[in-house]
Each structure stands twice: as structure tokens, then as C-alpha cells.
Amino acid sequence: MALICWPLRGLTPIWPLAAISAAAGMFLVWLFGKTSQQDRIRSVRGRVRGNLSGVKLFPHDIGVVLRLQRVIFVDTLRFMRLALAPMLIMTMPVLLIMTQLDLRFAARPLRQANRPSSKLYGGMPPHWINRLCSTCRPA
């Protein structure tokens, strides 16, 4: 992660996040394609598209529309079943990436300009605020 962020270290955090997100997205699309049954997914998706066309062609026949909607629902469940195994496989890389992003970008120490003021703490004296806030040190 540090190697990816190193060339972008002088920029705002959005740029390393965008680079990591783009790389992770491309990797996960590739992984989904390799771990799923693409031919079966393609056939289910084609059946759903065909049945949606039938719903548009026969809006006046309620029996046909309801039957097509039932078939679309069953095909959608079939697609979800086909996508479940690749999604479970992709869980581990996503968890690793999210953990690294959280460690790198979730928090930063307070800077001198961002020290909490006594206005935020209801008029407490500054030395009490410094005792409460372990990341703040007096100047």
C-alpha cells in the first residue's frame, strides 16, 4: 500500500484513494470473471432481457405480464446464486484492501492549528482540555 501511495504522497488523500480504488476495481472485475460461470450468467441475463422485452410488448395482457414477472424473479434468484461464490471469494481481498485503507486514511493526529479550543469544551481551562485530549500537547 505504501508503494502505491508513495508517488502521490505530496497530493491530497483523494488521489491515492482514487488510484487504489481504480486498481482494486479492475482486479475485482477480473477476479469475478475468473471465478464465476460466465456462460451460465450470460444465458440467465439473456433470458431476463428477453422476458423484460415481453413485459413491454404485452402490457395489456395481465396474465402474460404476471407470468413473465415470475420468470424474471426466478431468473434473478438464479443469477444471485451464480454470483454468490465469486462474491464470497472476493470478500478476502476486499477486507484486506479496506483494512489497509482504514489504517492509512481513517485518522490523522491533530495539528497545532486544529487543537480543540475551550469553546468546544464548554469554557474549560486549557490545561484541563490538554488532560482530556491525549493527542493535544501545549505549545
C-alpha positions, 0 to 999 in steps of 0.5 A: 500500500505504501508503494502505491501511495508513495508517488502521490504522497505530496497530493491530497488523500483523494488521489491515492484513494482514487488510484487504489480504488481504480486498481482494486476495481479492475482486479475485482472485475477480473477476479469475478470473471475468473471465478464465476460461470460466465456462460451460465450468467450470460444465458440467465441475463439473456433470458431476463432481457428477453422476458423484460422485452415481453413485459413491454410488448404485452402490457395489456395482457395481465396474465402474460405480464404476471407470468413473465414477472415470475420468470424474471424473479426466478431468473434473478434468484438464479443469477444471485446464486451464480454470483454468490461464490465469486462474491464470497471469494472476493470478500478476502481481498476486499477486507484486506484492501479496506483494512489497509485503507482504514489504517492509512486514511481513517485518522490523522493526529491533530495539528497545532492549528486544529487543537480543540479550543475551550469553546468546544469544551464548554469554557474549560481551562486549557490545561484541563482540555490538554488532560482530556485530549491525549493527542493535544500537547501545549505549545 
